[in-house]
Amino acid sequence: MSFSRRQFSYGLCALTALVFARTAFGEGAPASQAKNFVQPGYQPADSDERGLWGVMDRAEHEIKSSRFLVREGEINDFIRGIVCRLAGQHCPDVRSYVLRTPYFNANMAPNGMMQVWTGLLLRCRDEAQLAAILGHETGHYLRRHTLERWRDVRTKSNFSAFLGLGLAAAGVGYIGPIADLALVASLFAFSREQEEEADEIGLNLMADAGYTPTASPEVWDQLLAEFKGSTAERDKSVLFATHPLPEKRLATLKQRAAARGGDSGERGKDAFRAKLATIRPMLVADELALRQYGRSEIVFDQLLADAPDDGLLWYAKGEIYRFRAGDDDANRALSAYARALQSEGAPAEIHRSIMLMELRVGARERAQEAYYAYARLRPDATDLEMLRALLP
Amino acid sequence: MTTWNMTIRILVLLLAAMLAGCAPYSLVKPDRQTLGGALSVEPGMEWNRVQLADIEGKIEMWTLDGPALNRLIFFEGVGDGEPLFKPRSGSGGSAKKDEKLAVFRDTMNPFEVQELVHATIARNFQTTIVECRNLKPVQFGDGSGFRFDTKFTARDEVDRRGVFVATVRGSRLYGVWFFGAGSHYFDRYLPEFKRLVDSAQIVGTAAAAK
């Protein structure tokens, strides 16, 4: 489920293949591209495509009752609004689902089911960045890349054997996925050409919808920085030797963004932050639970560059250092917590974290103060008795 | 998730448990057992010792109804810098070998061990739906220890509830974690689990360590 090398180098992996209208693409779009799009209300044309839709319909049925589905109304309405703004006439054909999975990903199935993972929401700095990714996915869908890819695979192997192999590789065993759509998605990794095409379509869609074109290369830049920065924890040679960084692709995207208006257009920063507010503590906690310190630090730093007084983000940085417990991490953690308390948005649990950190450095009185602050704010917390026992 | 959905999923797991007949099980008799030369317990009923394909570590695993339905995991002295357990290499689990796992530190207090268990569940069972709560001091292995409740939903969408009981002795973590699917495969065996925990002793060289 983590971001694979293939996903990284080819970009967002997506199950795509459906509908999109010329009207949604706008006047700036090359007519040669738009005429290859599927039409609004598109239905599968042949048995190949019907089979593919059938698999996706079943997966969608499972997703609707999934415990991992984020049902919070405001964020769902918000994403739906962006999709409709990008997709225009095709809006009724696309159904979006927010899934609580802490990795950078979104994908769109050929039947119009779109998944948006919470790890993507955490990493986007504004509405325009999210629109860039959703536009890219829409690009795959408009051009029915999944079908193209699927036919390519079928000429080489029997599909059911192919699917079976994928399921085995994903470790479906004692506790395995029943409807792990990401797994199915991974079976349809797109070609480099398809990714580049989706980049171009996505950029045009977002520019036509009035979003800042630069947000598109920007979000990829951020992801690239995250992966580069994480190599201390990863095997650099394995990650990058076989899959060169898509810098050429990024350069192309930057040129195209500049040609489509560069920094002009709408960012939607405040709206994005407001819509995400209720689920952000959960997104941060899910990222921290991965214990990918290097990567997470870069993610939070990137977000803090835009919101230097975000108490939740400073708290998150403190947590990284507390968990990592390396040289000088105690000081780093305590400074980050202090900064969080000077800002808005730190959760009450920060006092518990401060207590644990102060205990580690032997500052008894400060640990006690932090304990009482936590107990005051969370009088019903189930861990108070144990925490009190830890105090000297 | 509806009750009906959950029932179907549990039936699927039950079927999987039946089909897993070829897994390397061995019978554990209700007599005193010593695990890893460090932890001794006396079960009150027959259990199955199982070699699992998906995770590995300084652990031993028992089950009553099959590992998909309930598991009892013994931690036989996890040392400083070691993960509680990790996906067995080649099992296709979530953790890539180039991703670091959260590890136990001998300076950890009970709360930090609880956080470690949370992160270990999240990574090993590929889930964001994890809750660890009700951390309390308890007696374990003839000394002071701690316990907390666990609850998580793995990718198979089944809720699993559990209890984790442990102690840190001589820089190593000794403990036992029982979890099961739904109330039937968890609540039903809680008295047996409590009995087992009460019977636990730290033995061998570990017993002398403070």
Chai-1 contact restraints between the chains, C-beta under 6 A:
chainA,res_idxA,chainB,res_idxB,connection_type,confidence,min_distance_angstrom,max_distance_angstrom,comment,restraint_id
A,M1,B,S94,contact,1.0,0.0,6.0,A-B,restraint_1
A,M1,B,Q126,contact,1.0,0.0,6.0,A-B,restraint_2
A,S65,B,M1,contact,1.0,0.0,6.0,A-B,restraint_3
A,S65,B,N5,contact,1.0,0.0,6.0,A-B,restraint_4
A,R67,B,M1,contact,1.0,0.0,6.0,A-B,restraint_5
A,R67,B,I129,contact,1.0,0.0,6.0,A-B,restraint_6
A,R67,B,T153,contact,1.0,0.0,6.0,A-B,restraint_7
A,R67,B,E157,contact,1.0,0.0,6.0,A-B,restraint_8
A,R100,B,T128,contact,1.0,0.0,6.0,A-B,restraint_9
A,A169,B,G92,contact,1.0,0.0,6.0,A-B,restraint_10
A,A170,B,G92,contact,1.0,0.0,6.0,A-B,restraint_11
A,G171,B,S91,contact,1.0,0.0,6.0,A-B,restraint_12
A,G171,B,G92,contact,1.0,0.0,6.0,A-B,restraint_13
A,G171,B,G93,contact,1.0,0.0,6.0,A-B,restraint_14
A,G173,B,D54,contact,1.0,0.0,6.0,A-B,restraint_15
A,Y174,B,D54,contact,1.0,0.0,6.0,A-B,restraint_16
A,Y174,B,P67,contact,1.0,0.0,6.0,A-B,restraint_17
A,Y174,B,A68,contact,1.0,0.0,6.0,A-B,restraint_18
A,I175,B,F125,contact,1.0,0.0,6.0,A-B,restraint_19
A,I175,B,A154,contact,1.0,0.0,6.0,A-B,restraint_20
A,I175,B,D156,contact,1.0,0.0,6.0,A-B,restraint_21
A,P177,B,R155,contact,1.0,0.0,6.0,A-B,restraint_22
A,I178,B,D156,contact,1.0,0.0,6.0,A-B,restraint_23
A,D180,B,R155,contact,1.0,0.0,6.0,A-B,restraint_24
A,E233,B,K100,contact,1.0,0.0,6.0,A-B,restraint_25
A,R234,B,D98,contact,1.0,0.0,6.0,A-B,restraint_26
A,D235,B,D98,contact,1.0,0.0,6.0,A-B,restraint_27
A,D286,B,T128,contact,1.0,0.0,6.0,A-B,restraint_28
A,A289,B,A119,contact,1.0,0.0,6.0,A-B,restraint_29
A,A289,B,A122,contact,1.0,0.0,6.0,A-B,restraint_30
A,R291,B,A102,contact,1.0,0.0,6.0,A-B,restraint_31
A,R291,B,A119,contact,1.0,0.0,6.0,A-B,restraint_32
A,T382,B,R133,contact,1.0,0.0,6.0,A-B,restraint_33
A,T382,B,N134,contact,1.0,0.0,6.0,A-B,restraint_34
A,D383,B,L135,contact,1.0,0.0,6.0,A-B,restraint_35
A,M386,B,P110,contact,1.0,0.0,6.0,A-B,restraint_36
A,M386,B,L135,contact,1.0,0.0,6.0,A-B,restraint_37
A,M386,B,K136,contact,1.0,0.0,6.0,A-B,restraint_38
A,M386,B,P137,contact,1.0,0.0,6.0,A-B,restraint_39
A,A389,B,P137,contact,1.0,0.0,6.0,A-B,restraint_40
A,L390,B,N109,contact,1.0,0.0,6.0,A-B,restraint_41
